[in-house]
Amino acid sequence: MQKVTTAVPHNIIMENRKNLRISGVKDIDSFTESRIVLSTVMGELVIKGDDLHVITLEAESGDFSMTGCVNSIAYNRHSVLDGPVKKLFR
């Protein structure tokens, strides 16, 4: 297993499956009311749920917050938008 070291901390704090705060976020790749895809220092993170709303993304600190009913949080091994498709949506 490959060890990953980062200078930027990456933490996930969820309160009652309704409020979510994440540090170490680089960018929001996409978002809808049922799915949010984030680029983090630890890889692509996919959040699925209902009535999801992005509250903030502090670009300098990498702090992200959102509300809604969170059903799942998962890291993708490979980005869904890798390759030529990613260039179209930039």
Secondary structure by P-SEA (a helix, b strand, c coil): cbbbbbcbbbbbbbccccbbbbccccccccccccbbbbbccccbbbbbbccccccccccccbbbbbbccccbbbbbcccccccaaaaaac
